[in-house]
Amino acid sequence: MSQRTCLGQGDSGLQPERTLLAWNRTLLAMVVCSCLFLRWAPTHQWLAIVPSGLALAATAVIRPGLRRRYRLSVIGIGNEKVCAGVGATLGLSICVTALSLFGIVALFMRP
């Protein structure tokens, strides 16, 4: 067995596929978080609707580019040159931080 196979680098399709699955799980969690914020809508009005819309908008913006990034990752691994998706990661980080802040504010503003 060669060194390359032992390190798991022989199969170039698995790592991008795991990354794609992780992104899909994260986006599903964003949709679930959006639904949880909507449960607060009767008591918190805009403070619940804004983060719900933010989570859905982030999901709608990030999701279409996942397949393209998957294909680029598979090609990049074959060429031994892969670029990170910095924009999507930064956008998702900002969105999660904003959702956390909205959640904290909503908890302290109980009716």
N, CA, C and O atoms as a printed pandas DataFrame, in Angstrom:
     atom_number atom_name residue_name chain_id  residue_number  x_coord  y_coord  z_coord
0              1         N          MET        A               1    0.848   -1.175    0.000
1              2        CA          MET        A               1    0.000    0.000    0.000
2              3         C          MET        A               1    0.893    1.238    0.000
3              4         O          MET        A               1    1.849    1.331    0.770
4              5         N          SER        A               2    0.573    2.164   -0.856
5              6        CA          SER        A               2    1.414    3.353   -0.969
6              7         C          SER        A               2    1.127    4.354    0.142
7              8         O          SER        A               2    0.092    4.299    0.807
8              9         N          GLN        A               3    2.075    5.270    0.324
9             10        CA          GLN        A               3    1.937    6.324    1.345
10            11         C          GLN        A               3    0.720    7.200    1.057
11            12         O          GLN        A               3    0.016    7.613    1.978
12            13         N          ARG        A               4    0.477    7.477   -0.208
13            14        CA          ARG        A               4   -0.643    8.343   -0.576
14            15         C          ARG        A               4   -1.976    7.729   -0.178
15            16         O          ARG        A               4   -2.846    8.438    0.328
16            17         N          THR        A               5   -2.160    6.436   -0.390
17            18        CA          THR        A               5   -3.394    5.757   -0.018
18            19         C          THR        A               5   -3.553    5.684    1.489
19            20         O          THR        A               5   -4.668    5.822    1.994
20            21         N          CYS        A               6   -2.466    5.471    2.221
21            22        CA          CYS        A               6   -2.535    5.389    3.680
22            23         C          CYS        A               6   -3.015    6.698    4.293
23            24         O          CYS        A               6   -3.704    6.683    5.313
24            25         N          LEU        A               7   -2.669    7.808    3.699
25            26        CA          LEU        A               7   -3.075    9.105    4.238
26            27         C          LEU        A               7   -4.478    9.498    3.811
27            28         O          LEU        A               7   -4.975   10.546    4.226
28            29         N          GLY        A               8   -5.121    8.690    3.000
29            30        CA          GLY        A               8   -6.469    8.992    2.570
30            31         C          GLY        A               8   -6.548   10.025    1.470
31            32         O          GLY        A               8   -7.623   10.569    1.219
32            33         N          GLN        A               9   -5.427   10.314    0.797
33            34        CA          GLN        A               9   -5.431   11.316   -0.252
34            35         C          GLN        A               9   -5.666   10.706   -1.622
35            36         O          GLN        A               9   -5.722   11.430   -2.616
36            37         N          GLY        A              10   -5.803    9.408   -1.695
37            38        CA          GLY        A              10   -6.008    8.764   -2.976
38            39         C          GLY        A              10   -7.392    8.995   -3.546
39            40         O          GLY        A              10   -7.566    8.968   -4.764
40            41         N          ASP        A              11   -8.373    9.221   -2.702
41            42        CA          ASP        A              11   -9.737    9.453   -3.156
42            43         C          ASP        A              11  -10.048   10.936   -3.052
43            44         O          ASP        A              11  -10.304   11.449   -1.963
44            45         N          SER        A              12  -10.025   11.617   -4.177
45            46        CA          SER        A              12  -10.179   13.077   -4.167
46            47         C          SER        A              12  -11.621   13.526   -3.992
47            48         O          SER        A              12  -11.863   14.723   -3.840
48            49         N          GLY        A              13  -12.587   12.615   -4.008
49            50        CA          GLY        A              13  -13.984   13.033   -3.929
50            51         C          GLY        A              13  -14.565   13.083   -2.532
51            52         O          GLY        A              13  -15.592   13.726   -2.317
52            53         N          LEU        A              14  -13.933   12.419   -1.575
53            54        CA          LEU        A              14  -14.543   12.328   -0.251
54            55         C          LEU        A              14  -14.455   13.617    0.549
55            56         O          LEU        A              14  -15.444   14.012    1.166
56            57         N          GLN        A              15  -13.325   14.280    0.561
57            58        CA          GLN        A              15  -13.185   15.479    1.368
58            59         C          GLN        A              15  -14.129   16.587    0.898
59            60         O          GLN        A              15  -14.793   17.193    1.739
60            61         N          PRO        A              16  -14.223   16.879   -0.387
61            62        CA          PRO        A              16  -15.198   17.898   -0.819
62            63         C          PRO        A              16  -16.638   17.479   -0.517
63            64         O          PRO        A              16  -17.479   18.322   -0.205
64            65         N          GLU        A              17  -16.919   16.182   -0.610
65            66        CA          GLU        A              17  -18.272   15.725   -0.317
66            67         C          GLU        A              17  -18.603   15.912    1.162
67            68         O          GLU        A              17  -19.715   16.318    1.500
68            69         N          ARG        A              18  -17.648   15.618    2.045
69            70        CA          ARG        A              18  -17.868   15.854    3.479
70            71         C          ARG        A              18  -18.083   17.330    3.758
71            72         O          ARG        A              18  -18.917   17.691    4.588
72            73         N          THR        A              19  -17.338   18.185    3.072
73            74        CA          THR        A              19  -17.503   19.626    3.242
74            75         C          THR        A              19  -18.879   20.069    2.770
75            76         O          THR        A              19  -19.534   20.872    3.435
76            77         N          LEU        A              20  -19.324   19.553    1.628
77            78        CA          LEU        A              20  -20.648   19.880    1.117
78            79         C          LEU        A              20  -21.737   19.441    2.088
79            80         O          LEU        A              20  -22.693   20.178    2.333
80            81         N          LEU        A              21  -21.590   18.243    2.638
81            82        CA          LEU        A              21  -22.573   17.752    3.617
82            83         C          LEU        A              21  -22.581   18.617    4.873
83            84         O          LEU        A              21  -23.645   18.885    5.432
84            85         N          ALA        A              22  -21.415   19.054    5.317
85            86        CA          ALA        A              22  -21.343   19.923    6.493
86            87         C          ALA        A              22  -22.028   21.259    6.233
87            88         O          ALA        A              22  -22.742   21.771    7.095
88            89         N          TRP        A              23  -21.814   21.819    5.059
89            90        CA          TRP        A              23  -22.487   23.077    4.707
90            91         C          TRP        A              23  -23.992   22.876    4.657
91            92         O          TRP        A              23  -24.741   23.731    5.130
92            93         N          ASN        A              24  -24.454   21.761    4.092
93            94        CA          ASN        A              24  -25.894   21.486    4.039
94            95         C          ASN        A              24  -26.484   21.354    5.440
95            96         O          ASN        A              24  -27.579   21.852    5.701
96            97         N          ARG        A              25  -25.771   20.691    6.337
97            98        CA          ARG        A              25  -26.253   20.585    7.731
98            99         C          ARG        A              25  -26.318   21.949    8.388
99           100         O          ARG        A              25  -27.263   22.241    9.121
100          101         N          THR        A              26  -25.326   22.784    8.134
101          102        CA          THR        A              26  -25.299   24.123    8.711
102          103         C          THR        A              26  -26.466   24.955    8.199
103          104         O          THR        A              26  -27.118   25.659    8.970
104          105         N          LEU        A              27  -26.731   24.874    6.897
105          106        CA          LEU        A              27  -27.842   25.633    6.336
106          107         C          LEU        A              27  -29.184   25.112    6.833
107          108         O          LEU        A              27  -30.113   25.895    7.028
108          109         N          LEU        A              28  -29.299   23.814    7.041
109          110        CA          LEU        A              28  -30.521   23.255    7.631
110          111         C          LEU        A              28  -30.699   23.785    9.055
111          112         O          LEU        A              28  -31.815   24.106    9.462
112          113         N          ALA        A              29  -29.616   23.875    9.802
113          114        CA          ALA        A              29  -29.683   24.435   11.157
114          115         C          ALA        A              29  -30.119   25.896   11.120
115          116         O          ALA        A              29  -30.829   26.350   12.017
116          117         N          MET        A              30  -29.703   26.637   10.096
117          118        CA          MET        A              30  -30.128   28.034    9.950
118          119         C          MET        A              30  -31.640   28.114    9.713
119          120         O          MET        A              30  -32.302   28.995   10.261
120          121         N          VAL        A              31  -32.183   27.217    8.914
121          122        CA          VAL        A              31  -33.627   27.205    8.665
122          123         C          VAL        A              31  -34.376   26.858    9.947
123          124         O          VAL        A              31  -35.404   27.465   10.249
124          125         N          VAL        A              32  -33.869   25.888   10.699
125          126        CA          VAL        A              32  -34.495   25.523   11.973
126          127         C          VAL        A              32  -34.437   26.700   12.949
127          128         O          VAL        A              32  -35.412   26.976   13.648
128          129         N          CYS        A              33  -33.312   27.381   12.995
129          130        CA          CYS        A              33  -33.167   28.566   13.848
130          131         C          CYS        A              33  -34.173   29.640   13.434
131          132         O          CYS        A              33  -34.749   30.315   14.287
132          133         N          SER        A              34  -34.381   29.795   12.149
133          134        CA          SER        A              34  -35.362   30.752   11.648
134          135         C          SER        A              34  -36.768   30.402   12.150
135          136         O          SER        A              34  -37.527   31.282   12.556
136          137         N          CYS        A              35  -37.097   29.128   12.118
137          138        CA          CYS        A              35  -38.408   28.690   12.610
138          139         C          CYS        A              35  -38.548   28.931   14.111
139          140         O          CYS        A              35  -39.622   29.305   14.583
140          141         N          LEU        A              36  -37.478   28.719   14.852
141          142        CA          LEU        A              36  -37.529   28.967   16.291
142          143         C          LEU        A              36  -37.743   30.453   16.596
143          144         O          LEU        A              36  -38.471   30.800   17.527
144          145         N          PHE        A              37  -37.112   31.320   15.816
145          146        CA          PHE        A              37  -37.342   32.753   15.998
146          147         C          PHE        A              37  -38.794   33.110   15.690
147          148         O          PHE        A              37  -39.364   33.981   16.347
148          149         N          LEU        A              38  -39.396   32.460   14.712
149          150        CA          LEU        A              38  -40.790   32.753   14.374
150          151         C          LEU        A              38  -41.747   32.383   15.504
151          152         O          LEU        A              38  -42.837   32.946   15.607
152          153         N          ARG        A              39  -41.347   31.449   16.339
153          154        CA          ARG        A              39  -42.179   31.112   17.503
154          155         C          ARG        A              39  -42.299   32.290   18.453
155          156         O          ARG        A              39  -43.282   32.397   19.187
156          157         N          TRP        A              40  -41.305   33.181   18.448
157          158        CA          TRP        A              40  -41.320   34.358   19.321
158          159         C          TRP        A              40  -42.082   35.526   18.709
159          160         O          TRP        A              40  -42.284   36.539   19.378
160          161         N          ALA        A              41  -42.505   35.411   17.469
161          162        CA          ALA        A              41  -43.149   36.533   16.768
162          163         C          ALA        A              41  -44.371   37.106   17.488
163          164         O          ALA        A              41  -44.521   38.327   17.510
164          165         N          PRO        A              42  -45.249   36.296   18.075
165          166        CA          PRO        A              42  -46.416   36.895   18.746
166          167         C          PRO        A              42  -46.048   37.810   19.924
167          168         O          PRO        A              42  -46.770   38.766   20.204
168          169         N          THR        A              43  -44.959   37.535   20.599
169          170        CA          THR        A              43  -44.610   38.355   21.760
170          171         C          THR        A              43  -43.536   39.391   21.474
171          172         O          THR        A              43  -43.515   40.440   22.118
172          173         N          HIS        A              44  -42.642   39.128   20.525
173          174        CA          HIS        A              44  -41.519   40.036   20.273
174          175         C          HIS        A              44  -41.597   40.782   18.938
175          176         O          HIS        A              44  -40.706   41.575   18.635
176          177         N          GLN        A              45  -42.612   40.553   18.154
177          178        CA          GLN        A              45  -42.835   41.177   16.845
178          179         C          GLN        A              45  -41.561   41.254   15.997
179          180         O          GLN        A              45  -41.010   40.216   15.630
180          181         N          TRP        A              46  -41.086   42.450   15.680
181          182        CA          TRP        A              46  -39.970   42.647   14.753
182          183         C          TRP        A              46  -38.677   42.023   15.253
183          184         O          TRP        A              46  -37.826   41.635   14.454
184          185         N          LEU        A              47  -38.522   41.924   16.579
185          186        CA          LEU        A              47  -37.289   41.362   17.136
186          187         C          LEU        A              47  -37.171   39.863   16.849
187          188         O          LEU        A              47  -36.087   39.292   16.970
188          189         N          ALA        A              48  -38.264   39.237   16.474
189          190        CA          ALA        A              48  -38.232   37.829   16.079
190          191         C          ALA        A              48  -38.277   37.666   14.564
191          192         O          ALA        A              48  -37.701   36.723   14.023
192          193         N          ILE        A              49  -38.950   38.567   13.889
193          194        CA          ILE        A              49  -39.113   38.437   12.438
194          195         C          ILE        A              49  -37.833   38.802   11.692
195          196         O          ILE        A              49  -37.499   38.162   10.695
196          197         N          VAL        A              50  -37.115   39.817   12.157
197          198        CA          VAL        A              50  -35.876   40.243   11.479
198          199         C          VAL        A              50  -34.817   39.132   11.469
199          200         O          VAL        A              50  -34.273   38.836   10.405
200          201         N          PRO        A              51  -34.506   38.509   12.610
201          202        CA          PRO        A              51  -33.494   37.436   12.545
202          203         C          PRO        A              51  -33.964   36.220   11.758
203          204         O          PRO        A              51  -33.156   35.524   11.144
204          205         N          SER        A              52  -35.265   35.965   11.775
205          206        CA          SER        A              52  -35.781   34.856   10.981
206          207         C          SER        A              52  -35.553   35.119    9.495
207          208         O          SER        A              52  -35.125   34.233    8.756
208          209         N          GLY        A              53  -35.842   36.337    9.072
209          210        CA          GLY        A              53  -35.588   36.717    7.674
210          211         C          GLY        A              53  -34.113   36.700    7.339
211          212         O          GLY        A              53  -33.723   36.310    6.239
212          213         N          LEU        A              54  -33.282   37.128    8.299
213          214        CA          LEU        A              54  -31.829   37.125    8.102
214          215         C          LEU        A              54  -31.312   35.703    7.881
215          216         O          LEU        A              54  -30.488   35.469    6.997
216          217         N          ALA        A              55  -31.792   34.771    8.675
217          218        CA          ALA        A              55  -31.350   33.375    8.537
218          219         C          ALA        A              55  -31.797   32.787    7.207
219          220         O          ALA        A              55  -31.029   32.086    6.548
220          221         N          LEU        A              56  -33.029   33.068    6.810
221          222        CA          LEU        A              56  -33.510   32.545    5.533
222          223         C          LEU        A              56  -32.790   33.190    4.352
223          224         O          LEU        A              56  -32.498   32.523    3.360
224          225         N          ALA        A              57  -32.504   34.481    4.459
225          226        CA          ALA        A              57  -31.780   35.167    3.381
226          227         C          ALA        A              57  -30.358   34.615    3.246
227          228         O          ALA        A              57  -29.873   34.403    2.134
228          229         N          ALA        A              58  -29.697   34.386    4.375
229          230        CA          ALA        A              58  -28.340   33.826    4.326
230          231         C          ALA        A              58  -28.357   32.440    3.686
231          232         O          ALA        A              58  -27.473   32.106    2.897
232          233         N          THR        A              59  -29.352   31.644    4.024
233          234        CA          THR        A              59  -29.471   30.313    3.438
234          235         C          THR        A              59  -29.702   30.409    1.932
235          236         O          THR        A              59  -29.102   29.663    1.158
236          237         N          ALA        A              60  -30.568   31.324    1.524
237          238        CA          ALA        A              60  -30.878   31.477    0.101
238          239         C          ALA        A              60  -29.680   31.993   -0.696
239          240         O          ALA        A              60  -29.545   31.676   -1.878
240          241         N          VAL        A              61  -28.817   32.777   -0.067
241          242        CA          VAL        A              61  -27.647   33.315   -0.768
242          243         C          VAL        A              61  -26.526   32.278   -0.857
243          244         O          VAL        A              61  -25.868   32.165   -1.891
244          245         N          ILE        A              62  -26.306   31.524    0.216
245          246        CA          ILE        A              62  -25.178   30.590    0.273
246          247         C          ILE        A              62  -25.466   29.300   -0.492
247          248         O          ILE        A              62  -24.568   28.771   -1.147
248          249         N          ARG        A              63  -26.672   28.788   -0.429
249          250        CA          ARG        A              63  -27.004   27.477   -0.988
250          251         C          ARG        A              63  -26.697   27.324   -2.477
251          252         O          ARG        A              63  -26.127   26.300   -2.854
252          253         N          PRO        A              64  -27.036   28.269   -3.337
253          254        CA          PRO        A              64  -26.787   28.045   -4.768
254          255         C          PRO        A              64  -25.310   27.864   -5.132
255          256         O          PRO        A              64  -25.011   27.179   -6.110
256          257         N          GLY        A              65  -24.401   28.442   -4.393
257          258        CA          GLY        A              65  -22.985   28.336   -4.725
258          259         C          GLY        A              65  -22.301   27.078   -4.224
259          260         O          GLY        A              65  -21.133   26.846   -4.538
260          261         N          LEU        A              66  -23.008   26.257   -3.450
261          262        CA          LEU        A              66  -22.363   25.076   -2.865
262          263         C          LEU        A              66  -21.924   24.055   -3.915
263          264         O          LEU        A              66  -20.817   23.524   -3.830
264          265         N          ARG        A              67  -22.761   23.779   -4.884
265          266        CA          ARG        A              67  -22.409   22.790   -5.918
266          267         C          ARG        A              67  -21.207   23.251   -6.733
267          268         O          ARG        A              67  -20.335   22.455   -7.082
268          269         N          ARG        A              68  -21.174   24.550   -7.030
269          270        CA          ARG        A              68  -20.036   25.091   -7.794
270          271         C          ARG        A              68  -18.753   24.952   -6.987
271          272         O          ARG        A              68  -17.723   24.546   -7.526
272          273         N          ARG        A              69  -18.807   25.290   -5.682
273          274        CA          ARG        A              69  -17.613   25.153   -4.842
274          275         C          ARG        A              69  -17.205   23.689   -4.693
275          276         O          ARG        A              69  -16.017   23.383   -4.594
276          277         N          TYR        A              70  -18.189   22.782   -4.678
277          278        CA          TYR        A              70  -17.886   21.352   -4.614
278          279         C          TYR        A              70  -17.093   20.924   -5.850
279          280         O          TYR        A              70  -16.063   20.260   -5.735
280          281         N          ARG        A              71  -17.581   21.311   -7.036
281          282        CA          ARG        A              71  -16.879   20.947   -8.279
282          283         C          ARG        A              71  -15.480   21.547   -8.321
283          284         O          ARG        A              71  -14.529   20.881   -8.731
284          285         N          LEU        A              72  -15.348   22.812   -7.894
285          286        CA          LEU        A              72  -14.027   23.444   -7.874
286          287         C          LEU        A              72  -13.083   22.748   -6.895
287          288         O          LEU        A              72  -11.884   22.647   -7.151
288          289         N          SER        A              73  -13.622   22.271   -5.779
289          290        CA          SER        A              73  -12.781   21.565   -4.805
290          291         C          SER        A              73  -12.282   20.242   -5.354
291          292         O          SER        A              73  -11.119   19.886   -5.164
292          293         N          VAL        A              74  -13.153   19.516   -6.032
293          294        CA          VAL        A              74  -12.743   18.233   -6.615
294          295         C          VAL        A              74  -11.659   18.458   -7.675
295          296         O          VAL        A              74  -10.665   17.734   -7.716
296          297         N          ILE        A              75  -11.856   19.452   -8.517
297          298        CA          ILE        A              75  -10.853   19.771   -9.535
298          299         C          ILE        A              75   -9.563   20.259   -8.878
299          300         O          ILE        A              75   -8.467   19.882   -9.292
300          301         N          GLY        A              76   -9.701   21.101   -7.850
301          302        CA          GLY        A              76   -8.531   21.640   -7.155
302          303         C          GLY        A              76   -7.707   20.575   -6.464
303          304         O          GLY        A              76   -6.478   20.652   -6.456
304          305         N          ILE        A              77   -8.368   19.576   -5.877
305          306        CA          ILE        A              77   -7.616   18.493   -5.229
306          307         C          ILE        A              77   -6.843   17.702   -6.272
307          308         O          ILE        A              77   -5.707   17.292   -6.035
308          309         N          GLY        A              78   -7.463   17.490   -7.425
309          310        CA          GLY        A              78   -6.754   16.800   -8.504
310          311         C          GLY        A              78   -5.538   17.581   -8.977
311          312         O          GLY        A              78   -4.520   16.991   -9.339
312          313         N          ASN        A              79   -5.639   18.901   -8.975
313          314        CA          ASN        A              79   -4.530   19.761   -9.398
314          315         C          ASN        A              79   -3.617   20.158   -8.247
315          316         O          ASN        A              79   -2.632   20.869   -8.447
316          317         N          GLU        A              80   -3.943   19.701   -7.042
317          318        CA          GLU        A              80   -3.209   20.016   -5.816
318          319         C          GLU        A              80   -3.172   21.518   -5.532
319          320         O          GLU        A              80   -2.164   22.054   -5.071
320          321         N          LYS        A              81   -4.282   22.176   -5.814
321          322        CA          LYS        A              81   -4.404   23.602   -5.513
322          323         C          LYS        A              81   -5.880   23.904   -5.247
323          324         O          LYS        A              81   -6.687   23.961   -6.175
324          325         N          VAL        A              82   -6.222   24.096   -3.967
325          326        CA          VAL        A              82   -7.608   24.348   -3.569
326          327         C          VAL        A              82   -7.688   25.696   -2.881
327          328         O          VAL        A              82   -6.900   25.996   -1.984
328          329         N          CYS        A              83   -8.650   26.511   -3.311
329          330        CA          CYS        A              83   -8.871   27.818   -2.685
330          331         C          CYS        A              83  -10.054   27.712   -1.727
331          332         O          CYS        A              83  -11.046   27.045   -2.022
332          333         N          ALA        A              84   -9.941   28.370   -0.591
333          334        CA          ALA        A              84  -10.999   28.344    0.417
334          335         C          ALA        A              84  -12.134   29.277    0.018
335          336         O          ALA        A              84  -11.915   30.293   -0.643
336          337         N          GLY        A              85  -13.352   28.921    0.427
337          338        CA          GLY        A              85  -14.518   29.769    0.205
338          339         C          GLY        A              85  -14.653   30.780    1.333
339          340         O          GLY        A              85  -15.497   30.625    2.215
340          341         N          VAL        A              86  -13.828   31.807    1.305
341          342        CA          VAL        A              86  -13.764   32.781    2.391
342          343         C          VAL        A              86  -15.051   33.594    2.492
343          344         O          VAL        A              86  -15.515   33.873    3.597
344          345         N          GLY        A              87  -15.624   33.974    1.374
345          346        CA          GLY        A              87  -16.819   34.813    1.386
346          347         C          GLY        A              87  -17.993   34.149    2.083
347          348         O          GLY        A              87  -18.642   34.762    2.930
348          349         N          ALA        A              88  -18.270   32.901    1.733
349          350        CA          ALA        A              88  -19.394   32.189    2.346
350          351         C          ALA        A              88  -19.150   31.957    3.834
351          352         O          ALA        A              88  -20.066   32.086    4.645
352          353         N          THR        A              89  -17.925   31.619    4.185
353          354        CA          THR        A              89  -17.595   31.386    5.592
354          355         C          THR        A              89  -17.728   32.665    6.407
355          356         O          THR        A              89  -18.278   32.647    7.508
356          357         N          LEU        A              90  -17.235   33.760    5.878
357          358        CA          LEU        A              90  -17.346   35.047    6.566
358          359         C          LEU        A              90  -18.804   35.475    6.681
359          360         O          LEU        A              90  -19.236   35.930    7.740
360          361         N          GLY        A              91  -19.556   35.333    5.605
361          362        CA          GLY        A              91  -20.978   35.690    5.633
362          363         C          GLY        A              91  -21.763   34.880    6.639
363          364         O          GLY        A              91  -22.591   35.421    7.372
364          365         N          LEU        A              92  -21.506   33.580    6.678
365          366        CA          LEU        A              92  -22.198   32.726    7.637
366          367         C          LEU        A              92  -21.799   33.068    9.066
367          368         O          LEU        A              92  -22.642   33.043    9.962
368          369         N          SER        A              93  -20.541   33.382    9.289
369          370        CA          SER        A              93  -20.082   33.767   10.631
370          371         C          SER        A              93  -20.758   35.049   11.104
371          372         O          SER        A              93  -21.166   35.152   12.261
372          373         N          ILE        A              94  -20.874   36.011   10.220
373          374        CA          ILE        A              94  -21.551   37.271   10.562
374          375         C          ILE        A              94  -23.025   37.015   10.861
375          376         O          ILE        A              94  -23.578   37.576   11.807
376          377         N          CYS        A              95  -23.652   36.173   10.059
377          378        CA          CYS        A              95  -25.068   35.865   10.256
378          379         C          CYS        A              95  -25.308   35.148   11.587
379          380         O          CYS        A              95  -26.250   35.478   12.307
380          381         N          VAL        A              96  -24.472   34.182   11.911
381          382        CA          VAL        A              96  -24.624   33.455   13.177
382          383         C          VAL        A              96  -24.400   34.389   14.364
383          384         O          VAL        A              96  -25.109   34.295   15.366
384          385         N          THR        A              97  -23.428   35.282   14.260
385          386        CA          THR        A              97  -23.193   36.253   15.325
386          387         C          THR        A              97  -24.395   37.175   15.498
387          388         O          THR        A              97  -24.809   37.452   16.624
388          389         N          ALA        A              98  -24.953   37.650   14.395
389          390        CA          ALA        A              98  -26.132   38.522   14.461
390          391         C          ALA        A              98  -27.329   37.786   15.056
391          392         O          ALA        A              98  -28.066   38.352   15.864
392          393         N          LEU        A              99  -27.528   36.529   14.662
393          394        CA          LEU        A              99  -28.629   35.746   15.231
394          395         C          LEU        A              99  -28.453   35.556   16.731
395          396         O          LEU        A              99  -29.422   35.621   17.487
396          397         N          SER        A             100  -27.231   35.325   17.156
397          398        CA          SER        A             100  -26.959   35.168   18.586
398          399         C          SER        A             100  -27.283   36.449   19.345
399          400         O          SER        A             100  -27.880   36.406   20.420
400          401         N          LEU        A             101  -26.892   37.578   18.787
401          402        CA          LEU        A             101  -27.183   38.859   19.431
402          403         C          LEU        A             101  -28.683   39.125   19.492
403          404         O          LEU        A             101  -29.183   39.588   20.517
404          405         N          PHE        A             102  -29.403   38.841   18.422
405          406        CA          PHE        A             102  -30.859   38.999   18.447
406          407         C          PHE        A             102  -31.482   38.096   19.505
407          408         O          PHE        A             102  -32.394   38.514   20.219
408          409         N          GLY        A             103  -30.996   36.859   19.608
409          410        CA          GLY        A             103  -31.518   35.932   20.612
410          411         C          GLY        A             103  -31.283   36.429   22.027
411          412         O          GLY        A             103  -32.169   36.331   22.876
412          413         N          ILE        A             104  -30.102   36.960   22.286
413          414        CA          ILE        A             104  -29.786   37.487   23.622
414          415         C          ILE        A             104  -30.655   38.696   23.947
415          416         O          ILE        A             104  -31.184   38.810   25.053
416          417         N          VAL        A             105  -30.800   39.592   22.981
417          418        CA          VAL        A             105  -31.634   40.780   23.199
418          419         C          VAL        A             105  -33.086   40.370   23.434
419          420         O          VAL        A             105  -33.746   40.918   24.316
420          421         N          ALA        A             106  -33.590   39.408   22.652
421          422        CA          ALA        A             106  -34.980   38.959   22.812
422          423         C          ALA        A             106  -35.206   38.327   24.175
423          424         O          ALA        A             106  -36.282   38.477   24.754
424          425         N          LEU        A             107  -34.204   37.618   24.698
425          426        CA          LEU        A             107  -34.366   37.007   26.010
426          427         C          LEU        A             107  -34.456   38.057   27.121
427          428         O          LEU        A             107  -35.192   37.881   28.093
428          429         N          PHE        A             108  -33.708   39.140   26.970
429          430        CA          PHE        A             108  -33.738   40.182   27.993
430          431         C          PHE        A             108  -34.926   41.115   27.849
431          432         O          PHE        A             108  -35.249   41.846   28.785
432          433         N          MET        A             109  -35.574   41.107   26.714
433          434        CA          MET        A             109  -36.745   41.972   26.491
434          435         C          MET        A             109  -38.038   41.181   26.611
435          436         O          MET        A             109  -38.941   41.342   25.790
436          437         N          ARG        A             110  -38.134   40.355   27.593
437          438        CA          ARG        A             110  -39.362   39.576   27.792
438          439         C          ARG        A             110  -40.515   40.510   28.129
439          440         O          ARG        A             110  -40.340   41.489   28.856
440          441         N          PRO        A             111  -41.713   40.198   27.587
441          442        CA          PRO        A             111  -42.861   41.039   27.873
442          443         C          PRO        A             111  -43.375   40.877   29.307
443          444         O          PRO        A             111  -44.345   41.529   29.692
